[in-house]
Amino acid sequence: MASFWLTSLFSALSLGAFQVSAFDNSRSDNVAVYWGQNSYGARHSDTANFQKTLSTYCQDDSIDAFPVAFLNVFFGPGGFPSIDLANICSTSDDPLFPGTDMPDCSFLASDIQFCQSKGKIVTISLGGETGAATFTSDDQASAFGDTIWNSFLGGNSSVRPFGSAVLDGIDLDIEGGSTEHYAAFVNRIRTLASGANKQYYVTAAPQCPFPDAYLST
């Protein structure tokens, strides 16, 4: 039976001479690096320094977790979410699953699995600066949990943007939209994970004000 962990925030401390080479939920000094937005490329034109493949950064033993950013649309065509990984995979540059705005990023499966083989966890980060999702009810939020489970985690779906790769959980970087019904969403993920054969994680990245405007405490 899987263990399920709810972590309020990844620590991003500089570890100095001591470095952990694998994610350890019992520690408070895991280092998480968001990957997927090509932040440098948004401000510079020299493509040689643009965001590299995920596997490139997974060779760095000082990093323990990679939230893949972002799943910024919760409910798109066909009722499926959409992801935007900037110069790596996007709706404008990659084929879409039929009837959806979900790009097929299955070429990333080997990168994700490589990272996991090095003891790192790879999660899908929901929200981001441009994300503005709204749940209208607990039932809708719970059903969205099923969608995320089947598309990214331990379930099955014809729409699996990372192909055969099974991510290690979700990250909530909620910066806009509704403040309601997230508990129902997380509880559904937790229920599904309880019968799985691996650990899954839910992390959150609160904003500076406390309590967080979208995730509360």
PyMOL commands that set and color helices and strands:
alter all, ss='L'
color gray80, all
select helices_A, chain A and resi 47-49+54-58+77-79+106-117+138-152+182-193
alter helices_A, ss='H'
color red, helices_A
select strands_A, chain A and resi 4-7+65-73+82-83+121-128+169-174+200-204
alter strands_A, ss='S'
color yellow, strands_A
deselect
rebuild
show_as cartoon
